[in-house]
Amino acid sequence: MSGYYEILRRAIKKNLRKQLEQGKLITCQYCKKNITLKEFTLDHVIAKSKGGKNKKSNLIIACKNCNERKGNKSLEEFLPLMTKD
Ligand SMILES: [Zn+2]
């Protein structure tokens, strides 16, 4: 993962840590589960392999599980799978 993504990821993680300290919860934007900082990943909504950019608008807070399951799928391909379990 290259520069800008790492910077963004770190900034977001810092923010999330603050939220946790304030008693707020982090929610995976895909499965809506509450997650810990350890489970936190930033997923590319449009996969990089499909031209997705390292932009804030293309990144979403997801748990490791969802991030792995989504892989290079588009949202349209992935969301129907989510409702299966
Ligand atoms: Zn999830």
PDB file of the backbone (N, CA, C, O) and the ligand in Angstrom, with CONECT records:
HET     ZN  A 101       1
ATOM      1  N   MET A   1       0.842  -1.195   0.000  1.00  0.00           N
ATOM      2  CA  MET A   1       0.000   0.000   0.000  1.00  0.00           C
ATOM      3  C   MET A   1       0.883   1.253   0.000  1.00  0.00           C
ATOM      4  O   MET A   1       1.849   1.346   0.757  1.00  0.00           O
ATOM      5  N   SER A   2       0.543   2.180  -0.833  1.00  0.00           N
ATOM      6  CA  SER A   2       1.427   3.324  -1.007  1.00  0.00           C
ATOM      7  C   SER A   2       1.040   4.515  -0.156  1.00  0.00           C
ATOM      8  O   SER A   2      -0.026   4.559   0.458  1.00  0.00           O
ATOM      9  N   GLY A   3       1.914   5.443  -0.144  1.00  0.00           N
ATOM     10  CA  GLY A   3       1.920   6.658   0.670  1.00  0.00           C
ATOM     11  C   GLY A   3       0.599   7.230   1.132  1.00  0.00           C
ATOM     12  O   GLY A   3       0.288   7.191   2.323  1.00  0.00           O
ATOM     13  N   TYR A   4      -0.177   7.755   0.215  1.00  0.00           N
ATOM     14  CA  TYR A   4      -1.365   8.507   0.611  1.00  0.00           C
ATOM     15  C   TYR A   4      -2.365   7.630   1.367  1.00  0.00           C
ATOM     16  O   TYR A   4      -2.982   8.070   2.337  1.00  0.00           O
ATOM     17  N   TYR A   5      -2.512   6.414   0.921  1.00  0.00           N
ATOM     18  CA  TYR A   5      -3.430   5.482   1.578  1.00  0.00           C
ATOM     19  C   TYR A   5      -3.008   5.261   3.026  1.00  0.00           C
ATOM     20  O   TYR A   5      -3.831   5.291   3.941  1.00  0.00           O
ATOM     21  N   GLU A   6      -1.713   5.039   3.213  1.00  0.00           N
ATOM     22  CA  GLU A   6      -1.190   4.807   4.565  1.00  0.00           C
ATOM     23  C   GLU A   6      -1.448   6.014   5.465  1.00  0.00           C
ATOM     24  O   GLU A   6      -1.836   5.866   6.624  1.00  0.00           O
ATOM     25  N   ILE A   7      -1.230   7.192   4.923  1.00  0.00           N
ATOM     26  CA  ILE A   7      -1.434   8.420   5.694  1.00  0.00           C
ATOM     27  C   ILE A   7      -2.904   8.531   6.098  1.00  0.00           C
ATOM     28  O   ILE A   7      -3.234   8.818   7.248  1.00  0.00           O
ATOM     29  N   LEU A   8      -3.763   8.299   5.129  1.00  0.00           N
ATOM     30  CA  LEU A   8      -5.209   8.348   5.390  1.00  0.00           C
ATOM     31  C   LEU A   8      -5.604   7.315   6.441  1.00  0.00           C
ATOM     32  O   LEU A   8      -6.340   7.607   7.383  1.00  0.00           O
ATOM     33  N   ARG A   9      -5.097   6.112   6.252  1.00  0.00           N
ATOM     34  CA  ARG A   9      -5.449   5.010   7.147  1.00  0.00           C
ATOM     35  C   ARG A   9      -5.041   5.350   8.576  1.00  0.00           C
ATOM     36  O   ARG A   9      -5.790   5.135   9.529  1.00  0.00           O
ATOM     37  N   ARG A  10      -3.834   5.885   8.692  1.00  0.00           N
ATOM     38  CA  ARG A  10      -3.354   6.234  10.026  1.00  0.00           C
ATOM     39  C   ARG A  10      -4.189   7.340  10.646  1.00  0.00           C
ATOM     40  O   ARG A  10      -4.509   7.293  11.833  1.00  0.00           O
ATOM     41  N   ALA A  11      -4.543   8.338   9.839  1.00  0.00           N
ATOM     42  CA  ALA A  11      -5.341   9.450  10.341  1.00  0.00           C
ATOM     43  C   ALA A  11      -6.705   8.952  10.804  1.00  0.00           C
ATOM     44  O   ALA A  11      -7.200   9.349  11.859  1.00  0.00           O
ATOM     45  N   ILE A  12      -7.297   8.088  10.009  1.00  0.00           N
ATOM     46  CA  ILE A  12      -8.615   7.565  10.355  1.00  0.00           C
ATOM     47  C   ILE A  12      -8.534   6.704  11.608  1.00  0.00           C
ATOM     48  O   ILE A  12      -9.407   6.759  12.474  1.00  0.00           O
ATOM     49  N   LYS A  13      -7.478   5.912  11.689  1.00  0.00           N
ATOM     50  CA  LYS A  13      -7.299   5.050  12.856  1.00  0.00           C
ATOM     51  C   LYS A  13      -7.156   5.880  14.137  1.00  0.00           C
ATOM     52  O   LYS A  13      -7.712   5.539  15.181  1.00  0.00           O
ATOM     53  N   LYS A  14      -6.410   6.961  14.031  1.00  0.00           N
ATOM     54  CA  LYS A  14      -6.210   7.854  15.166  1.00  0.00           C
ATOM     55  C   LYS A  14      -7.561   8.409  15.631  1.00  0.00           C
ATOM     56  O   LYS A  14      -7.873   8.454  16.821  1.00  0.00           O
ATOM     57  N   ASN A  15      -8.332   8.821  14.651  1.00  0.00           N
ATOM     58  CA  ASN A  15      -9.663   9.341  14.897  1.00  0.00           C
ATOM     59  C   ASN A  15     -10.552   8.305  15.595  1.00  0.00           C
ATOM     60  O   ASN A  15     -11.273   8.609  16.545  1.00  0.00           O
ATOM     61  N   LEU A  16     -10.472   7.090  15.092  1.00  0.00           N
ATOM     62  CA  LEU A  16     -11.286   6.015  15.645  1.00  0.00           C
ATOM     63  C   LEU A  16     -10.867   5.704  17.070  1.00  0.00           C
ATOM     64  O   LEU A  16     -11.703   5.416  17.926  1.00  0.00           O
ATOM     65  N   ARG A  17      -9.564   5.765  17.317  1.00  0.00           N
ATOM     66  CA  ARG A  17      -9.084   5.507  18.671  1.00  0.00           C
ATOM     67  C   ARG A  17      -9.687   6.525  19.630  1.00  0.00           C
ATOM     68  O   ARG A  17     -10.111   6.184  20.734  1.00  0.00           O
ATOM     69  N   LYS A  18      -9.719   7.775  19.190  1.00  0.00           N
ATOM     70  CA  LYS A  18     -10.312   8.842  19.997  1.00  0.00           C
ATOM     71  C   LYS A  18     -11.783   8.532  20.284  1.00  0.00           C
ATOM     72  O   LYS A  18     -12.262   8.655  21.411  1.00  0.00           O
ATOM     73  N   GLN A  19     -12.471   8.130  19.228  1.00  0.00           N
ATOM     74  CA  GLN A  19     -13.896   7.807  19.383  1.00  0.00           C
ATOM     75  C   GLN A  19     -14.100   6.709  20.406  1.00  0.00           C
ATOM     76  O   GLN A  19     -14.997   6.780  21.246  1.00  0.00           O
ATOM     77  N   LEU A  20     -13.243   5.679  20.321  1.00  0.00           N
ATOM     78  CA  LEU A  20     -13.347   4.563  21.255  1.00  0.00           C
ATOM     79  C   LEU A  20     -13.126   5.042  22.685  1.00  0.00           C
ATOM     80  O   LEU A  20     -13.812   4.613  23.613  1.00  0.00           O
ATOM     81  N   GLU A  21     -12.163   5.932  22.843  1.00  0.00           N
ATOM     82  CA  GLU A  21     -11.865   6.461  24.166  1.00  0.00           C
ATOM     83  C   GLU A  21     -13.047   7.237  24.721  1.00  0.00           C
ATOM     84  O   GLU A  21     -13.245   7.318  25.933  1.00  0.00           O
ATOM     85  N   GLN A  22     -13.819   7.801  23.820  1.00  0.00           N
ATOM     86  CA  GLN A  22     -15.013   8.540  24.248  1.00  0.00           C
ATOM     87  C   GLN A  22     -16.212   7.632  24.423  1.00  0.00           C
ATOM     88  O   GLN A  22     -17.327   8.088  24.677  1.00  0.00           O
ATOM     89  N   GLY A  23     -15.965   6.346  24.284  1.00  0.00           N
ATOM     90  CA  GLY A  23     -17.041   5.380  24.497  1.00  0.00           C
ATOM     91  C   GLY A  23     -17.905   5.129  23.277  1.00  0.00           C
ATOM     92  O   GLY A  23     -18.932   4.456  23.359  1.00  0.00           O
ATOM     93  N   LYS A  24     -17.479   5.681  22.129  1.00  0.00           N
ATOM     94  CA  LYS A  24     -18.234   5.432  20.907  1.00  0.00           C
ATOM     95  C   LYS A  24     -17.776   4.122  20.278  1.00  0.00           C
ATOM     96  O   LYS A  24     -16.719   3.591  20.617  1.00  0.00           O
ATOM     97  N   LEU A  25     -18.574   3.619  19.373  1.00  0.00           N
ATOM     98  CA  LEU A  25     -18.264   2.342  18.758  1.00  0.00           C
ATOM     99  C   LEU A  25     -17.866   2.541  17.300  1.00  0.00           C
ATOM    100  O   LEU A  25     -18.300   3.482  16.636  1.00  0.00           O
ATOM    101  N   ILE A  26     -17.034   1.635  16.832  1.00  0.00           N
ATOM    102  CA  ILE A  26     -16.682   1.624  15.408  1.00  0.00           C
ATOM    103  C   ILE A  26     -17.549   0.563  14.744  1.00  0.00           C
ATOM    104  O   ILE A  26     -17.663  -0.561  15.234  1.00  0.00           O
ATOM    105  N   THR A  27     -18.148   0.929  13.640  1.00  0.00           N
ATOM    106  CA  THR A  27     -19.046  -0.005  12.959  1.00  0.00           C
ATOM    107  C   THR A  27     -18.519  -0.314  11.564  1.00  0.00           C
ATOM    108  O   THR A  27     -18.138   0.583  10.811  1.00  0.00           O
ATOM    109  N   CYS A  28     -18.506  -1.588  11.244  1.00  0.00           N
ATOM    110  CA  CYS A  28     -18.172  -1.977   9.881  1.00  0.00           C
ATOM    111  C   CYS A  28     -19.301  -1.497   8.976  1.00  0.00           C
ATOM    112  O   CYS A  28     -20.474  -1.763   9.239  1.00  0.00           O
ATOM    113  N   GLN A  29     -18.943  -0.791   7.912  1.00  0.00           N
ATOM    114  CA  GLN A  29     -19.971  -0.207   7.044  1.00  0.00           C
ATOM    115  C   GLN A  29     -20.653  -1.248   6.159  1.00  0.00           C
ATOM    116  O   GLN A  29     -21.662  -0.959   5.516  1.00  0.00           O
ATOM    117  N   TYR A  30     -20.104  -2.443   6.132  1.00  0.00           N
ATOM    118  CA  TYR A  30     -20.728  -3.498   5.330  1.00  0.00           C
ATOM    119  C   TYR A  30     -21.661  -4.364   6.167  1.00  0.00           C
ATOM    120  O   TYR A  30     -22.842  -4.503   5.848  1.00  0.00           O
ATOM    121  N   CYS A  31     -21.125  -4.949   7.245  1.00  0.00           N
ATOM    122  CA  CYS A  31     -21.949  -5.890   8.019  1.00  0.00           C
ATOM    123  C   CYS A  31     -22.566  -5.240   9.251  1.00  0.00           C
ATOM    124  O   CYS A  31     -23.365  -5.858   9.955  1.00  0.00           O
ATOM    125  N   LYS A  32     -22.184  -3.972   9.509  1.00  0.00           N
ATOM    126  CA  LYS A  32     -22.753  -3.193  10.626  1.00  0.00           C
ATOM    127  C   LYS A  32     -22.416  -3.766  11.997  1.00  0.00           C
ATOM    128  O   LYS A  32     -23.066  -3.449  12.993  1.00  0.00           O
ATOM    129  N   LYS A  33     -21.403  -4.605  12.034  1.00  0.00           N
ATOM    130  CA  LYS A  33     -20.950  -5.124  13.324  1.00  0.00           C
ATOM    131  C   LYS A  33     -20.039  -4.100  13.974  1.00  0.00           C
ATOM    132  O   LYS A  33     -19.358  -3.335  13.292  1.00  0.00           O
ATOM    133  N   ASN A  34     -20.034  -4.093  15.296  1.00  0.00           N
ATOM    134  CA  ASN A  34     -19.067  -3.258  15.995  1.00  0.00           C
ATOM    135  C   ASN A  34     -17.711  -3.953  15.956  1.00  0.00           C
ATOM    136  O   ASN A  34     -17.597  -5.156  16.193  1.00  0.00           O
ATOM    137  N   ILE A  35     -16.703  -3.171  15.654  1.00  0.00           N
ATOM    138  CA  ILE A  35     -15.380  -3.776  15.521  1.00  0.00           C
ATOM    139  C   ILE A  35     -14.355  -3.071  16.401  1.00  0.00           C
ATOM    140  O   ILE A  35     -14.555  -1.934  16.829  1.00  0.00           O
ATOM    141  N   THR A  36     -13.264  -3.765  16.656  1.00  0.00           N
ATOM    142  CA  THR A  36     -12.169  -3.183  17.423  1.00  0.00           C
ATOM    143  C   THR A  36     -11.156  -2.584  16.446  1.00  0.00           C
ATOM    144  O   THR A  36     -11.222  -2.808  15.238  1.00  0.00           O
ATOM    145  N   LEU A  37     -10.231  -1.825  16.997  1.00  0.00           N
ATOM    146  CA  LEU A  37      -9.203  -1.222  16.139  1.00  0.00           C
ATOM    147  C   LEU A  37      -8.391  -2.291  15.428  1.00  0.00           C
ATOM    148  O   LEU A  37      -7.913  -2.089  14.311  1.00  0.00           O
ATOM    149  N   LYS A  38      -8.243  -3.430  16.091  1.00  0.00           N
ATOM    150  CA  LYS A  38      -7.482  -4.535  15.503  1.00  0.00           C
ATOM    151  C   LYS A  38      -8.172  -5.097  14.261  1.00  0.00           C
ATOM    152  O   LYS A  38      -7.514  -5.537  13.319  1.00  0.00           O
ATOM    153  N   GLU A  39      -9.483  -5.077  14.273  1.00  0.00           N
ATOM    154  CA  GLU A  39     -10.239  -5.630  13.141  1.00  0.00           C
ATOM    155  C   GLU A  39     -10.456  -4.612  12.033  1.00  0.00           C
ATOM    156  O   GLU A  39     -10.910  -4.943  10.938  1.00  0.00           O
ATOM    157  N   PHE A  40     -10.123  -3.373  12.342  1.00  0.00           N
ATOM    158  CA  PHE A  40     -10.409  -2.276  11.426  1.00  0.00           C
ATOM    159  C   PHE A  40      -9.555  -2.344  10.157  1.00  0.00           C
ATOM    160  O   PHE A  40      -8.336  -2.500  10.223  1.00  0.00           O
ATOM    161  N   THR A  41     -10.200  -2.227   9.028  1.00  0.00           N
ATOM    162  CA  THR A  41      -9.482  -2.073   7.765  1.00  0.00           C
ATOM    163  C   THR A  41     -10.168  -0.969   6.975  1.00  0.00           C
ATOM    164  O   THR A  41     -11.322  -0.622   7.229  1.00  0.00           O
ATOM    165  N   LEU A  42      -9.442  -0.433   6.026  1.00  0.00           N
ATOM    166  CA  LEU A  42     -10.044   0.524   5.099  1.00  0.00           C
ATOM    167  C   LEU A  42     -10.208  -0.207   3.786  1.00  0.00           C
ATOM    168  O   LEU A  42      -9.224  -0.649   3.193  1.00  0.00           O
ATOM    169  N   ASP A  43     -11.412  -0.336   3.336  1.00  0.00           N
ATOM    170  CA  ASP A  43     -11.643  -1.054   2.088  1.00  0.00           C
ATOM    171  C   ASP A  43     -11.842  -0.078   0.944  1.00  0.00           C
ATOM    172  O   ASP A  43     -12.440   0.984   1.114  1.00  0.00           O
ATOM    173  N   HIS A  44     -11.339  -0.445  -0.212  1.00  0.00           N
ATOM    174  CA  HIS A  44     -11.598   0.342  -1.419  1.00  0.00           C
ATOM    175  C   HIS A  44     -12.969  -0.053  -1.959  1.00  0.00           C
ATOM    176  O   HIS A  44     -13.184  -1.207  -2.328  1.00  0.00           O
ATOM    177  N   VAL A  45     -13.888   0.896  -2.006  1.00  0.00           N
ATOM    178  CA  VAL A  45     -15.226   0.604  -2.522  1.00  0.00           C
ATOM    179  C   VAL A  45     -15.112   0.109  -3.960  1.00  0.00           C
ATOM    180  O   VAL A  45     -15.663  -0.929  -4.324  1.00  0.00           O
ATOM    181  N   ILE A  46     -14.389   0.871  -4.761  1.00  0.00           N
ATOM    182  CA  ILE A  46     -14.029   0.388  -6.098  1.00  0.00           C
ATOM    183  C   ILE A  46     -12.600  -0.122  -5.985  1.00  0.00           C
ATOM    184  O   ILE A  46     -11.680   0.640  -5.687  1.00  0.00           O
ATOM    185  N   ALA A  47     -12.421  -1.413  -6.225  1.00  0.00           N
ATOM    186  CA  ALA A  47     -11.106  -2.016  -6.045  1.00  0.00           C
ATOM    187  C   ALA A  47     -10.057  -1.304  -6.883  1.00  0.00           C
ATOM    188  O   ALA A  47     -10.332  -0.822  -7.982  1.00  0.00           O
ATOM    189  N   LYS A  48      -8.854  -1.251  -6.337  1.00  0.00           N
ATOM    190  CA  LYS A  48      -7.775  -0.580  -7.062  1.00  0.00           C
ATOM    191  C   LYS A  48      -7.542  -1.216  -8.417  1.00  0.00           C
ATOM    192  O   LYS A  48      -7.212  -0.538  -9.391  1.00  0.00           O
ATOM    193  N   SER A  49      -7.718  -2.535  -8.467  1.00  0.00           N
ATOM    194  CA  SER A  49      -7.504  -3.241  -9.734  1.00  0.00           C
ATOM    195  C   SER A  49      -8.543  -2.839 -10.778  1.00  0.00           C
ATOM    196  O   SER A  49      -8.361  -3.074 -11.972  1.00  0.00           O
ATOM    197  N   LYS A  50      -9.642  -2.225 -10.309  1.00  0.00           N
ATOM    198  CA  LYS A  50     -10.671  -1.772 -11.250  1.00  0.00           C
ATOM    199  C   LYS A  50     -10.649  -0.260 -11.415  1.00  0.00           C
ATOM    200  O   LYS A  50     -11.612   0.340 -11.892  1.00  0.00           O
ATOM    201  N   GLY A  51      -9.554   0.337 -11.020  1.00  0.00           N
ATOM    202  CA  GLY A  51      -9.389   1.772 -11.232  1.00  0.00           C
ATOM    203  C   GLY A  51      -9.819   2.624 -10.049  1.00  0.00           C
ATOM    204  O   GLY A  51      -9.858   3.850 -10.147  1.00  0.00           O
ATOM    205  N   GLY A  52     -10.144   1.980  -8.925  1.00  0.00           N
ATOM    206  CA  GLY A  52     -10.529   2.731  -7.736  1.00  0.00           C
ATOM    207  C   GLY A  52      -9.358   3.543  -7.213  1.00  0.00           C
ATOM    208  O   GLY A  52      -8.205   3.119  -7.282  1.00  0.00           O
ATOM    209  N   LYS A  53      -9.673   4.710  -6.694  1.00  0.00           N
ATOM    210  CA  LYS A  53      -8.603   5.601  -6.255  1.00  0.00           C
ATOM    211  C   LYS A  53      -8.403   5.527  -4.744  1.00  0.00           C
ATOM    212  O   LYS A  53      -9.286   5.115  -3.992  1.00  0.00           O
ATOM    213  N   ASN A  54      -7.219   5.938  -4.335  1.00  0.00           N
ATOM    214  CA  ASN A  54      -6.919   6.081  -2.914  1.00  0.00           C
ATOM    215  C   ASN A  54      -7.481   7.405  -2.404  1.00  0.00           C
ATOM    216  O   ASN A  54      -6.748   8.250  -1.889  1.00  0.00           O
ATOM    217  N   LYS A  55      -8.773   7.567  -2.554  1.00  0.00           N
ATOM    218  CA  LYS A  55      -9.414   8.811  -2.122  1.00  0.00           C
ATOM    219  C   LYS A  55     -10.326   8.486  -0.954  1.00  0.00           C
ATOM    220  O   LYS A  55     -10.829   7.370  -0.823  1.00  0.00           O
ATOM    221  N   LYS A  56     -10.527   9.489  -0.107  1.00  0.00           N
ATOM    222  CA  LYS A  56     -11.389   9.286   1.048  1.00  0.00           C
ATOM    223  C   LYS A  56     -12.767   8.789   0.614  1.00  0.00           C
ATOM    224  O   LYS A  56     -13.371   7.939   1.268  1.00  0.00           O
ATOM    225  N   SER A  57     -13.252   9.336  -0.499  1.00  0.00           N
ATOM    226  CA  SER A  57     -14.599   8.980  -0.940  1.00  0.00           C
ATOM    227  C   SER A  57     -14.674   7.547  -1.452  1.00  0.00           C
ATOM    228  O   SER A  57     -15.765   7.001  -1.611  1.00  0.00           O
ATOM    229  N   ASN A  58     -13.530   6.942  -1.708  1.00  0.00           N
ATOM    230  CA  ASN A  58     -13.537   5.561  -2.197  1.00  0.00           C
ATOM    231  C   ASN A  58     -13.140   4.579  -1.109  1.00  0.00           C
ATOM    232  O   ASN A  58     -12.987   3.385  -1.364  1.00  0.00           O
ATOM    233  N   LEU A  59     -12.971   5.093   0.117  1.00  0.00           N
ATOM    234  CA  LEU A  59     -12.555   4.217   1.203  1.00  0.00           C
ATOM    235  C   LEU A  59     -13.645   4.120   2.242  1.00  0.00           C
ATOM    236  O   LEU A  59     -14.345   5.091   2.531  1.00  0.00           O
ATOM    237  N   ILE A  60     -13.775   2.938   2.795  1.00  0.00           N
ATOM    238  CA  ILE A  60     -14.864   2.695   3.711  1.00  0.00           C
ATOM    239  C   ILE A  60     -14.337   1.865   4.885  1.00  0.00           C
ATOM    240  O   ILE A  60     -13.473   1.006   4.710  1.00  0.00           O
ATOM    241  N   ILE A  61     -14.859   2.127   6.064  1.00  0.00           N
ATOM    242  CA  ILE A  61     -14.431   1.372   7.245  1.00  0.00           C
ATOM    243  C   ILE A  61     -15.086   0.005   7.206  1.00  0.00           C
ATOM    244  O   ILE A  61     -16.311  -0.119   7.180  1.00  0.00           O
ATOM    245  N   ALA A  62     -14.252  -1.010   7.203  1.00  0.00           N
ATOM    246  CA  ALA A  62     -14.783  -2.373   7.143  1.00  0.00           C
ATOM    247  C   ALA A  62     -14.005  -3.278   8.076  1.00  0.00           C
ATOM    248  O   ALA A  62     -12.842  -3.010   8.379  1.00  0.00           O
ATOM    249  N   CYS A  63     -14.634  -4.343   8.533  1.00  0.00           N
ATOM    250  CA  CYS A  63     -13.915  -5.325   9.330  1.00  0.00           C
ATOM    251  C   CYS A  63     -13.082  -6.191   8.385  1.00  0.00           C
ATOM    252  O   CYS A  63     -13.336  -6.247   7.182  1.00  0.00           O
ATOM    253  N   LYS A  64     -12.096  -6.856   8.952  1.00  0.00           N
ATOM    254  CA  LYS A  64     -11.201  -7.694   8.136  1.00  0.00           C
ATOM    255  C   LYS A  64     -11.982  -8.706   7.326  1.00  0.00           C
ATOM    256  O   LYS A  64     -11.716  -8.940   6.147  1.00  0.00           O
ATOM    257  N   ASN A  65     -12.955  -9.295   7.997  1.00  0.00           N
ATOM    258  CA  ASN A  65     -13.783 -10.317   7.374  1.00  0.00           C
ATOM    259  C   ASN A  65     -14.434  -9.820   6.083  1.00  0.00           C
ATOM    260  O   ASN A  65     -14.329 -10.456   5.034  1.00  0.00           O
ATOM    261  N   CYS A  66     -15.098  -8.688   6.178  1.00  0.00           N
ATOM    262  CA  CYS A  66     -15.781  -8.124   5.003  1.00  0.00           C
ATOM    263  C   CYS A  66     -14.779  -7.720   3.939  1.00  0.00           C
ATOM    264  O   CYS A  66     -14.999  -7.939   2.748  1.00  0.00           O
ATOM    265  N   ASN A  67     -13.685  -7.133   4.374  1.00  0.00           N
ATOM    266  CA  ASN A  67     -12.669  -6.701   3.425  1.00  0.00           C
ATOM    267  C   ASN A  67     -12.159  -7.896   2.618  1.00  0.00           C
ATOM    268  O   ASN A  67     -12.006  -7.815   1.399  1.00  0.00           O
ATOM    269  N   GLU A  68     -11.900  -8.992   3.307  1.00  0.00           N
ATOM    270  CA  GLU A  68     -11.423 -10.190   2.627  1.00  0.00           C
ATOM    271  C   GLU A  68     -12.483 -10.770   1.707  1.00  0.00           C
ATOM    272  O   GLU A  68     -12.197 -11.196   0.587  1.00  0.00           O
ATOM    273  N   ARG A  69     -13.698 -10.776   2.198  1.00  0.00           N
ATOM    274  CA  ARG A  69     -14.781 -11.341   1.383  1.00  0.00           C
ATOM    275  C   ARG A  69     -15.067 -10.491   0.158  1.00  0.00           C
ATOM    276  O   ARG A  69     -15.402 -11.003  -0.910  1.00  0.00           O
ATOM    277  N   LYS A  70     -14.929  -9.189   0.331  1.00  0.00           N
ATOM    278  CA  LYS A  70     -15.239  -8.321  -0.802  1.00  0.00           C
ATOM    279  C   LYS A  70     -14.179  -8.437  -1.895  1.00  0.00           C
ATOM    280  O   LYS A  70     -14.495  -8.498  -3.083  1.00  0.00           O
ATOM    281  N   GLY A  71     -12.909  -8.465  -1.466  1.00  0.00           N
ATOM    282  CA  GLY A  71     -11.825  -8.599  -2.442  1.00  0.00           C
ATOM    283  C   GLY A  71     -11.960  -7.596  -3.570  1.00  0.00           C
ATOM    284  O   GLY A  71     -12.053  -6.393  -3.329  1.00  0.00           O
ATOM    285  N   ASN A  72     -11.971  -8.079  -4.784  1.00  0.00           N
ATOM    286  CA  ASN A  72     -12.056  -7.188  -5.947  1.00  0.00           C
ATOM    287  C   ASN A  72     -13.477  -7.029  -6.480  1.00  0.00           C
ATOM    288  O   ASN A  72     -13.686  -6.452  -7.548  1.00  0.00           O
ATOM    289  N   LYS A  73     -14.438  -7.538  -5.740  1.00  0.00           N
ATOM    290  CA  LYS A  73     -15.824  -7.419  -6.211  1.00  0.00           C
ATOM    291  C   LYS A  73     -16.294  -5.968  -6.142  1.00  0.00           C
ATOM    292  O   LYS A  73     -15.808  -5.176  -5.334  1.00  0.00           O
ATOM    293  N   SER A  74     -17.225  -5.650  -6.984  1.00  0.00           N
ATOM    294  CA  SER A  74     -17.851  -4.328  -6.886  1.00  0.00           C
ATOM    295  C   SER A  74     -18.906  -4.390  -5.797  1.00  0.00           C
ATOM    296  O   SER A  74     -19.286  -5.471  -5.347  1.00  0.00           O
ATOM    297  N   LEU A  75     -19.376  -3.226  -5.379  1.00  0.00           N
ATOM    298  CA  LEU A  75     -20.422  -3.183  -4.357  1.00  0.00           C
ATOM    299  C   LEU A  75     -21.649  -3.956  -4.810  1.00  0.00           C
ATOM    300  O   LEU A  75     -22.290  -4.654  -4.024  1.00  0.00           O
ATOM    301  N   GLU A  76     -21.962  -3.819  -6.086  1.00  0.00           N
ATOM    302  CA  GLU A  76     -23.153  -4.480  -6.641  1.00  0.00           C
ATOM    303  C   GLU A  76     -23.028  -6.001  -6.572  1.00  0.00           C
ATOM    304  O   GLU A  76     -24.017  -6.715  -6.409  1.00  0.00           O
ATOM    305  N   GLU A  77     -21.789  -6.478  -6.699  1.00  0.00           N
ATOM    306  CA  GLU A  77     -21.567  -7.915  -6.624  1.00  0.00           C
ATOM    307  C   GLU A  77     -21.507  -8.382  -5.174  1.00  0.00           C
ATOM    308  O   GLU A  77     -21.928  -9.488  -4.834  1.00  0.00           O
ATOM    309  N   PHE A  78     -20.973  -7.510  -4.340  1.00  0.00           N
ATOM    310  CA  PHE A  78     -20.690  -7.925  -2.963  1.00  0.00           C
ATOM    311  C   PHE A  78     -21.912  -7.842  -2.046  1.00  0.00           C
ATOM    312  O   PHE A  78     -22.139  -8.744  -1.240  1.00  0.00           O
ATOM    313  N   LEU A  79     -22.690  -6.784  -2.160  1.00  0.00           N
ATOM    314  CA  LEU A  79     -23.780  -6.582  -1.209  1.00  0.00           C
ATOM    315  C   LEU A  79     -24.784  -7.735  -1.185  1.00  0.00           C
ATOM    316  O   LEU A  79     -25.230  -8.114  -0.102  1.00  0.00           O
ATOM    317  N   PRO A  80     -25.153  -8.302  -2.320  1.00  0.00           N
ATOM    318  CA  PRO A  80     -26.074  -9.443  -2.266  1.00  0.00           C
ATOM    319  C   PRO A  80     -25.492 -10.634  -1.484  1.00  0.00           C
ATOM    320  O   PRO A  80     -26.235 -11.394  -0.862  1.00  0.00           O
ATOM    321  N   LEU A  81     -24.176 -10.788  -1.520  1.00  0.00           N
ATOM    322  CA  LEU A  81     -23.537 -11.870  -0.780  1.00  0.00           C
ATOM    323  C   LEU A  81     -23.641 -11.659   0.725  1.00  0.00           C
ATOM    324  O   LEU A  81     -23.723 -12.610   1.502  1.00  0.00           O
ATOM    325  N   MET A  82     -23.634 -10.403   1.107  1.00  0.00           N
ATOM    326  CA  MET A  82     -23.678 -10.049   2.531  1.00  0.00           C
ATOM    327  C   MET A  82     -24.941 -10.543   3.209  1.00  0.00           C
ATOM    328  O   MET A  82     -24.927 -10.937   4.375  1.00  0.00           O
ATOM    329  N   THR A  83     -26.015 -10.517   2.470  1.00  0.00           N
ATOM    330  CA  THR A  83     -27.301 -10.846   3.078  1.00  0.00           C
ATOM    331  C   THR A  83     -27.497 -12.367   3.187  1.00  0.00           C
ATOM    332  O   THR A  83     -28.482 -12.844   3.751  1.00  0.00           O
ATOM    333  N   LYS A  84     -26.538 -13.106   2.634  1.00  0.00           N
ATOM    334  CA  LYS A  84     -26.694 -14.547   2.619  1.00  0.00           C
ATOM    335  C   LYS A  84     -26.425 -15.223   3.957  1.00  0.00           C
ATOM    336  O   LYS A  84     -26.966 -16.292   4.239  1.00  0.00           O
ATOM    337  N   ASP A  85     -25.556 -14.573   4.810  1.00  0.00           N
ATOM    338  CA  ASP A  85     -25.366 -15.236   6.101  1.00  0.00           C
ATOM    339  C   ASP A  85     -25.860 -14.369   7.246  1.00  0.00           C
ATOM    340  O   ASP A  85     -25.776 -14.773   8.406  1.00  0.00           O
TER     341      ASP A  85
HETATM  342 ZN    ZN A 101     -17.929  -6.348   8.346  1.00  0.00          ZN2+
END
